[in-house]
Amino acid sequence: MIHPASIQEVLEKCQIDDVVRDFVTLQRRGSNLIGLCPFHNEKSPSFSVSPSKNIFKCFGCGKGGDSLHFVMELENLSFPDAIRYLAQKYKIELDETVTSEVQKDEQKHLESLYLINDFAVKFYAKQLWESERGRNIGLSYFKHREFREEIINEFKLGFAPESGNALTAEAVKMGYSLEYLQKLGLTNSQGNDFFRGRVMFPIFNMSGKIIAFAGRILIKDTKAPKYINSPETEIYVKSKTLFGMNFARKMIQKEDECIITEGYTDVLSLHQAGISNVVASSGTSLTRDQIRLIKRLTENVLILFDGDNAGVNAAIRGLGLTLEEDLNVRLVTLPEGDDPDSFIQKVGSQQFKEYLDKNAKNLVQFEMTHLLKSAGDNPQQRASILSQIAVTISKVRNPLKRESFVKICKDLLQIDENAILFEINRHLKKDLEKASSERDTNEPTPILEFKDSDYDNLSLGDEHQERDIARILILSGNQYIDENKEVMVGHFIIQNIKDIINGFDHPLYKRVVELFLQHSMDGIAFPDAAFFINHEASELKNLAVSFTISPYTLSENWEKKWDIFLSQKIPEENFIKDASDSLKRFRFRKIGKLIRENLMVLKKMDVLQNEALYMNHLKLHLRLKEAQASLAKETGTVVVG
Ligand SMILES: [Zn+2]
């Protein structure tokens, strides 16, 4: 049990920005800090940290709270574990009474899982260093791989003995529950140890807690797999984990690059050689969650392939996601016959780094080189390269990047740029059609709901304009309205309508405006179209999809317009005029409506009963009339009555 005074001390020491920065790269925006939200998928930051209030808040998914909430939520920690983590971070010694055997059972579920993993890691380490088999087999294997003692200790490597149930028996004797041991996969259904005769690699989460194990077999046994892993549990989700992230994250932020290798031992070797911004994907391709994990720290990824070239094709295909998520990916193949482990031991870290810098290629260069090499002189295969590379390029979201990839493709293939563009757009069109048909099968956009109002005709007239404003905000809200890049479209619109935001009739369009208003008030970056397209609320998602698709599918000369995909021009070039006209019309109508509503209130009011309130409404009436008159002058409209 942790003493309440200790908990208090920890909570007082915590600096939210400091705590968050260990997991998310933050940038200053006004008095707040912003970054990509670790709790939901996003491309532009809506995750905000307020050092003065000592809290975080995400305006995309709504998660918010203090340092304690942040680590509990993000790392799936129990309350005591979160306190322990923070105490360790701030070097606070906790006043904690040792838990009894009985209490262990009573402790919360998650905590029990971590406790057992902690027990197991110590057990395996003890076996490695102290038992005869452990030293002879396990330790000598690590020594043979030339791992130094400090790296073996840092990564908490261990050895699982061959005999039946050494770990399980000891754990049960210590009072740990057999049920949890089985749940964690440390014990099999017969009550025997799951990992036997293997060297053990603990798998950590970002905050350094042990969530699972991987065991490597040492005896040459054709039947047994080389590596076996813990099953997935509440604390271990394979697709969300990158081996070594807890050791690498600081250096990834510092170097602004994440190196990805295939194996656990590669990570250890590179760490030992002083290259610490490295993790292992331990799978063929990166998952979206893993990409998000990286993207919170850096946008730059360097992937290392062994020199034998096996699996490169599959790996390339699996990298489409990194393009969709707008990561800058470079790839390197190590010299023939080498893996990162053997290569760094051969040449040392300086030469290793130089090799990476010299040989790293971006995804398109890498894929092209690879395809050209395997096609050789075969004309048919060479012809299919364009189509394959076009699929890759069509996944790139950033127009400038896409343009540069087209250039690379043109230079390497020596073909006309238009042929490449045509091929890319063919794929884009296919994707759009697919998105559009998926949209049709989704729930329909809700039927427009109007408030009970005396001004039905007015509301109907406004729906089109409200939609227009929502469209401009979603498609162009985060772009600059002027050449000097001083005013954003979103700010311009919000400034113009924030006083009449309650005049919005359509709840969905109002929601879009309110979201922008919130961002504007909090001084954080406006969301882009992708934010809405990926939004979990299906009505917002459908709205954004319909906006992004309509300019292309509705246009008759779509084929002629395909080049819009490849430039940074905004589809509606006159959108500034568009926005400002739209706004004026909108304000004009809304002000008219507010005047009438306000007059109704005034009529019903007894001035003697509440003079102050009556005066307020009267002042509002005068101000609205004034605004209406000046707008009328601008738009050349005649105000009646
Ligand atoms: Zn979020």
Residues whose N, C-alpha, C, O or C-beta is under 5 A from the ligand:
A	BS01	ZN	C37 F39 H40 C58 G60 C61 G62
